[in-house]
């Protein structure tokens, strides 16, 4: 867009010189005195000054750059930012982008009539001594739900299968399904529900108290609360949302259903991500890739627009065209919205500058002289200045419009 404006400004300069000379020759040929013809020529050259056309794009670029910086959007490649307005699809990496990359409790199933509160209390009490990511997720869930739990006695890990200890005088174990199988403990009653949770790709652990299986706890990578809002905005913009993940198809299917994704690619190896982006591009779609890890770098480069999460690795950030400083997926639709608004302002300014010259040049040349309408060089200078001010004010309106939109969000 900037190149187009630069070329247009060059042509307008040539038109100003050529038009002024032609005006001088035409009026002299029409038998008017030299002073009159010279005044018409000067007026044409003054009023055709390409300032408005030359500033039509740079002013909007300056305003949009300032806006993006205030919103935590670091634009490293301006041409990629302009392409963002044409996006048809956005492909997100799952872990750390759409999700938080840490375990969280999604379901608690009672298998012997005890309440979910009691099952979580016993599990959290035992796991409070463990450093395993699953244990951290259970303890965090208890804290978030204000579930108080005592410290366990005699805590011990069961290598590869869980942990055990004494809680309130009872022997409590939080174990895997493999441990249950080894001990001959079956999942009764709610077994179908537990199987469904496992089928969704969730990690299911079982709580045993004094040799009795009392419940199951399902955990999964926590979906960012902002992700649903971000994908909803993209959908409203007519942009498809997709996901890349190395996780199993069951996990990908569950996340896709939770977020309402249009498509997903599961069990993708790190060196296959760029190929998946190329596959989406072969569908005729303009694609953005959003990721945060080292293994996302090739995909970020392969995409039409590469967007890195600010909390990601240095390699991902260096490979990206745009960096989300706040690591908020809602900034992805914000980028698209700003790119589209910026382009609209550029077009408006270019149309204004072009339309102004289309009307002003003939008037300055004196086409309405017989009707008594003549513009002096001074008036031409004023009109030229006004056209430049209009372009500048219109560019500033971009900031006002985006602040209003941000406030609504």
C-alpha positions, 0 to 999 in steps of 0.5 A: 500500500505504501508503494502504491501511494509513493508511485501515485505521489510521483505521478501526481508531481509529474501531473502538477508540472505537466498540467501547469505547463499545459495550462500556461500554453492553453491560456496563451493559445486562447489569447489571454495575457501572459500574467493571467496564464502564469497565475493559472499555471502557478495555481495548478502547481500549488493546488496539486502539491502531492502532500496529501497523497504522499501522507495518506498512508504514512500517517495511518501507518504511524497511528496504527503502529502506536496503537499496536504498541499500546495494545501489546502487539509488536509488529516485526514485519509490516507487510505481514501485518497488512496481509493479516486483513486477508486471513481466511484461517488461523492455526493455533498450537495447542499447548501454551497457546489455546491451553495453559500447558498445565494440568487441571481437574475437569471431573470428579466421579464418585464410585462409592457414594462419597461426595466430590468434596470428600474425594478431592479432600483426601486426594489433595491431602495425599498429593500435597507431598508430591511434586508430580504435575498431576499432584499439583493439578489436584492440589490446585483444584482443592485450593481453587474450590476452598477444600481444606485438607490435612497433611498426610502421614507416611507419604510414599510414592508408588513408582510409576503408578501413584502415591500412598499415605495415611489421611485421617487414619485411613490408608489413601492411595491415588493411583493409575488404572494399571495399579487397580488392575494389578490389585484386582480392583475394578471400576464399578457403577460409574465405570462407563462415565470413567471410560468416557472421560478416558476416551476424551484423552483426559488423564484419569487417576483413582482414589482408594481408601482402606482398600476400597475404590471410592472415586476417580479424578480426571485431569486435562491441560487447562483451556485458557478462558480467553481462548473461547472469546478469541475464537468467537471473535475470529468466527464473527470475522469470517475466519476459520480456527484450527489447531495443531497438536502432538497429542492424541486424536482423543485429546485433540477431539475434546479440545476442538469440541470444547472450543468449537474449532473448525478443524484440527491436526492431532499427533503432529510431530514437531517436524511436521508442523510446517507441512500441515501449514502448507497443506492448509495453504493448498486449500486456497486459504491465507493462513496465520500460525500462532505458536510459542515453542521452538518446534513452532518456528518452521510453521511460523515461517511457512505461514502467510502471517507468523504470530508468536506468543510473547511468553514463548521461546526466543526462536519462536519470537525471532521467526514470527512476523508479529509478537503478542506481548501479553500472551493473550489469544484474544490479541489475534482477532485484535491484530486482524481488526486493526489490520482491516481498520488500518487498510480502510483508513488508507483507502479512505485517505487515498480516495480523498487525496485523489478525489480532491485533485480530480476536482481541484486541478480543473478549477485551478486551471480555470475551466469555470473562468467563464462562470466567474470562478477563478482560484488565486495561488493563495486560495490554492495554497489554502485548499492544499493545506486543508486537504493535508489536514483532512488526511491527518485528521482522518488518520487520527480517527483510526485511534479513536475507533480502535479505543472504542472497540477495545473498550467494548471488548 
